[in-house]
Amino acid sequence: MLDYHLRIEAEYEAIESALSALPDRPLSALSRLELAGVAALLHNFYNGIENVLKQVFLSKAFSIPQGESWHRDLLVSAVGKEILSKRLLDDLKRYLAFRHFFGHGYALNLIPERIQPLVRDAESVFVNFKAEIENAMC
Protein backbone atom coordinates (compact mmCIF):
# COMPACT_ATOMS: atom_id res chain seq x y z
CA MET A 1 0.00 0.00 0.00
CA LEU A 2 2.85 2.38 0.74
CA ASP A 3 3.99 2.16 -2.90
CA TYR A 4 0.65 3.59 -4.04
CA HIS A 5 0.95 6.51 -1.65
CA LEU A 6 4.45 7.29 -2.92
CA ARG A 7 3.30 7.13 -6.53
CA ILE A 8 0.34 9.36 -5.78
CA GLU A 9 2.58 11.88 -4.03
CA ALA A 10 4.94 11.88 -7.02
CA GLU A 11 1.97 12.58 -9.31
CA TYR A 12 0.82 15.38 -7.01
CA GLU A 13 4.27 16.98 -7.24
CA ALA A 14 4.20 16.78 -11.04
CA ILE A 15 0.69 18.26 -11.14
CA GLU A 16 1.68 21.07 -8.79
CA SER A 17 4.69 21.81 -10.99
CA ALA A 18 2.47 22.02 -14.08
CA LEU A 19 -0.03 24.25 -12.29
CA SER A 20 2.67 26.58 -10.99
CA ALA A 21 3.89 27.11 -14.56
CA LEU A 22 0.48 28.31 -15.78
CA PRO A 23 0.45 32.04 -16.55
CA ASP A 24 -1.38 34.49 -14.34
CA ARG A 25 -2.13 36.88 -17.18
CA PRO A 26 -4.84 36.70 -19.84
CA LEU A 27 -4.19 33.99 -22.39
CA SER A 28 -5.12 36.41 -25.16
CA ALA A 29 -1.83 38.21 -24.40
CA LEU A 30 0.22 35.09 -25.17
CA SER A 31 1.84 34.13 -28.44
CA ARG A 32 0.58 31.04 -30.25
CA LEU A 33 3.63 29.15 -29.05
CA GLU A 34 3.05 30.21 -25.43
CA LEU A 35 -0.60 29.23 -25.71
CA ALA A 36 0.46 25.81 -26.99
CA GLY A 37 2.66 25.52 -23.90
CA VAL A 38 -0.29 26.34 -21.65
CA ALA A 39 -2.32 23.68 -23.45
CA ALA A 40 0.45 21.15 -22.86
CA LEU A 41 0.47 22.02 -19.16
CA LEU A 42 -3.30 21.51 -18.94
CA HIS A 43 -2.88 18.20 -20.76
CA ASN A 44 -0.20 17.20 -18.24
CA PHE A 45 -2.46 18.27 -15.37
CA TYR A 46 -5.25 15.99 -16.55
CA ASN A 47 -2.87 13.10 -17.27
CA GLY A 48 -1.69 13.40 -13.68
CA ILE A 49 -5.28 13.22 -12.45
CA GLU A 50 -5.78 10.00 -14.42
CA ASN A 51 -2.51 8.57 -13.11
CA VAL A 52 -3.61 9.21 -9.52
CA LEU A 53 -6.96 7.56 -10.20
CA LYS A 54 -5.22 4.51 -11.65
CA GLN A 55 -3.07 4.23 -8.50
CA VAL A 56 -6.17 4.44 -6.31
CA PHE A 57 -7.85 1.74 -8.39
CA LEU A 58 -4.78 -0.50 -8.10
CA SER A 59 -4.54 0.06 -4.34
CA LYS A 60 -8.16 -1.06 -3.95
CA ALA A 61 -7.83 -3.94 -6.44
CA PHE A 62 -10.39 -2.36 -8.78
CA SER A 63 -9.96 -3.09 -12.46
CA ILE A 64 -8.88 -0.16 -14.60
CA PRO A 65 -11.21 0.37 -17.56
CA GLN A 66 -9.93 -0.69 -20.97
CA GLY A 67 -10.93 0.06 -24.52
CA GLU A 68 -11.47 3.14 -26.61
CA SER A 69 -13.43 5.04 -23.96
CA TRP A 70 -11.27 4.10 -20.98
CA HIS A 71 -10.51 7.76 -20.12
CA ARG A 72 -14.21 8.58 -19.68
CA ASP A 73 -14.95 5.20 -18.12
CA LEU A 74 -12.23 5.75 -15.51
CA LEU A 75 -13.95 8.92 -14.29
CA VAL A 76 -17.42 7.39 -14.32
CA SER A 77 -16.18 4.29 -12.54
CA ALA A 78 -14.44 6.43 -9.90
CA VAL A 79 -17.80 8.01 -9.12
CA GLY A 80 -19.51 4.63 -9.03
CA LYS A 81 -16.88 3.34 -6.60
CA GLU A 82 -17.32 6.47 -4.44
CA ILE A 83 -13.79 7.73 -5.05
CA LEU A 84 -14.99 10.94 -6.70
CA SER A 85 -18.16 12.97 -6.32
CA LYS A 86 -20.55 13.67 -9.17
CA ARG A 87 -19.74 17.38 -8.82
CA LEU A 88 -16.02 16.75 -9.30
CA LEU A 89 -16.80 14.43 -12.20
CA ASP A 90 -18.51 17.34 -13.94
CA ASP A 91 -15.45 19.55 -13.39
CA LEU A 92 -13.03 16.88 -14.58
CA LYS A 93 -15.05 16.15 -17.72
CA ARG A 94 -14.08 19.61 -18.99
CA TYR A 95 -10.40 18.69 -18.70
CA LEU A 96 -11.03 15.29 -20.26
CA ALA A 97 -12.70 16.98 -23.24
CA PHE A 98 -9.75 19.36 -23.55
CA ARG A 99 -7.29 16.45 -23.30
CA HIS A 100 -9.10 14.76 -26.18
CA PHE A 101 -9.17 17.95 -28.25
CA PHE A 102 -5.49 18.70 -27.61
CA GLY A 103 -4.40 15.14 -28.31
CA HIS A 104 -6.29 14.94 -31.60
CA GLY A 105 -6.07 18.51 -32.87
CA TYR A 106 -3.46 21.01 -33.82
CA ALA A 107 -1.80 23.06 -31.10
CA LEU A 108 -1.91 26.17 -33.27
CA ASN A 109 -5.73 26.08 -33.48
CA LEU A 110 -6.20 26.88 -29.81
CA ILE A 111 -8.66 29.59 -28.77
CA PRO A 112 -7.54 31.48 -25.64
CA GLU A 113 -11.10 32.28 -24.51
CA ARG A 114 -11.95 28.58 -24.40
CA ILE A 115 -8.84 27.66 -22.46
CA GLN A 116 -8.92 30.53 -19.93
CA PRO A 117 -11.66 28.96 -17.74
CA LEU A 118 -9.66 25.72 -17.52
CA VAL A 119 -6.57 27.63 -16.40
CA ARG A 120 -8.62 29.72 -13.96
CA ASP A 121 -10.27 26.67 -12.35
CA ALA A 122 -7.40 24.16 -12.40
CA GLU A 123 -6.07 24.95 -8.93
CA SER A 124 -9.45 24.64 -7.21
CA VAL A 125 -10.29 21.47 -9.13
CA PHE A 126 -6.97 20.01 -7.99
CA VAL A 127 -7.59 20.98 -4.34
CA ASN A 128 -11.01 19.30 -4.45
CA PHE A 129 -9.56 16.26 -6.23
CA LYS A 130 -6.85 15.81 -3.58
CA ALA A 131 -9.41 16.06 -0.80
CA GLU A 132 -11.64 13.43 -2.37
CA ILE A 133 -8.70 11.10 -3.05
CA GLU A 134 -7.51 11.46 0.53
CA ASN A 135 -11.00 10.59 1.72
CA ALA A 136 -11.12 7.55 -0.56
CA MET A 137 -7.73 6.27 0.57
CA CYS A 138 -8.65 6.31 4.30
Long-range contacts (C-beta under 8 A, 24 or more apart in sequence): 1-59, 4-55, 4-56, 4-58, 4-59, 4-137, 5-137, 7-51, 7-55, 8-52, 8-55, 8-56, 8-133, 8-137, 11-48, 11-51, 11-52, 11-55, 12-48, 12-52, 12-130, 14-44, 14-48, 15-44, 15-45, 15-48, 15-49, 15-52, 15-126, 16-126, 18-42, 18-44, 18-45, 18-48, 19-45, 19-122, 19-123, 19-126, 22-119, 22-122, 23-119, 26-112, 26-116, 27-112, 27-113, 27-115, 27-116, 27-119, 28-112, 28-113, 28-116, 30-112, 32-108, 32-110, 35-110, 35-112, 35-115, 36-107, 36-108, 36-110, 38-115, 38-119, 39-98, 39-102, 39-107, 39-110, 39-115, 40-102, 40-107, 42-95, 42-98, 42-99, 42-102, 42-115, 42-118, 42-119, 42-122, 43-98, 43-99, 43-102, 43-103, 45-95, 45-122, 45-126, 46-92, 46-95, 46-96, 46-98, 46-99, 47-99, 49-92, 49-95, 49-126, 49-129, 50-74, 52-129, 52-133, 53-78, 53-83, 53-84, 56-83, 56-133, 56-136, 56-137, 57-81, 59-137, 71-96, 71-99, 71-100, 72-96, 82-136, 83-132, 83-133, 83-136, 84-129, 84-132, 84-136, 85-132, 88-125, 88-128, 88-129, 88-132, 91-121, 91-125, 91-128, 92-125, 92-129, 94-118, 94-121, 95-122, 95-125
